[in-house]
Amino acid sequence: MARYFFPLIFFFCSCEPWVNEFGNIEEAVLYESSIYTEPQEDGNSPKVMTWNIRFGAARIPWFGDSCGDRVIMTEEEVLENLQAIKHFLDTMAVKPDIILLQEVDVLSKRSFYIDQVQWLLDHTHFNYGAYASMWQVQFIPSDGLGRVDAGNAVLSRWPIIDAERIQLPLRTDQEDIVQYFYLRRNILKTKIEVPFTDTFYALCTHTTAFATDDTKQKHIDLFYDTITSIEDGAIYIAGGDLNSVPPEAILDYCESDMCSGESYHTNLNGEPHKEGSYFNNFSDEPDLIQPFYDNTIFDTAIESTNANLDNNFTHSPWNTDSNNNVHWDRKLDYIISNSGLLDGGLTHQEANQLSDHAPVSATLVLD
């Protein structure tokens, strides 16, 4: 507790809030590339992608989400990792027209205060962007994190004409001071001026990972309700890192996620679980995203019958084999649409050194 003493004195004496707590619905931040790239002519078959890019940290062993203790990157590391993301997008056989991004930094000490939304727009074929922060704090009073501004983003070849940030419920399983400085997750809802339909939306979210209460259920429910409330006649894509496994998936990943020196499931009843059990143990939520599969208006990239195949897994833990090969162990990332998705989507596990999540892409099939 001592490490919080001095920061908390300044916090309680300051007139300015340290944390942006956000309203229920706010305008998102809009961006434009400094260099306009003419969209491809095949606008009747738009390509979409979702990707948690891990704030440009690639496979650096970070504190809190892996088996490492890093909290700050150098400028060279950030730019090298962003260049690798750009190279991957540039060399894809079919480049996405719209991409949903999670864990994007725009003004964070940990990523050298580089605005990753603007950098990606200026160095890729995307022309327009929208950003909704999920963690906007002047100073994190622990672990040397300092200032953080991170969240969800939508990048598009075509103009984003409207964008709003929809607040998701906060966790209720934390002490008040921890909750105050913690993430405020959201749904980023954008309206895009595309050539193939009069009304098109792209929605991006990143639901809670470590909550031990019913927060994740609330996040999934609000995401579902937001999608199904879109007006008739509109076409939409929605997706992101839902931190939820498909129906009939393996439910316990504690042993898969163990770091060196850790030990779990040593008791007869299978406990103890790794801390943050709802991220490693999904036993209490085996059918959390079942409504997305049951709703006949949805076409989900990679149906539930295929989502549990190894080549469709999108998350990788931090233990590697003797050759340092990445092991993909579960599916957490999804694309959903009320338009058809060609071939059920693709999971790009070849991007295994760029994040702890694999991107998922799909091609819209329009009626």
Secondary structure, DSSP 8 states (H G I E B T S, - for coil): -GGGHHHHHHHHH-SS-SB----SEEE-EEEE-SS-----S-TTS-EEEEEE-GGGTTT--BTTTSS--B----HHHHHHHHHHHHHHHHHSSS--SEEEEEEEESS-GGGTT--HHHHHHHHSS--EEEEEEEEEEEEESSTT-EEEEEEEEEEESS-EEEEEEEE----SSS-HHHHHHS---EEEEEEE--TT-S-EEEEEEE--SS-SSSHHHHHHHHHHHHHHTS-TT-EEEEEEE-----TT---B-TTTT--TT-----STT-----SSHHHHB-TT-TTTTHHHHH-TT-EESS-HHHHTSGGG--B--S---TT------B--EEEEESSEEGGG-EE-GGGTTS-SB--EEEEEE--
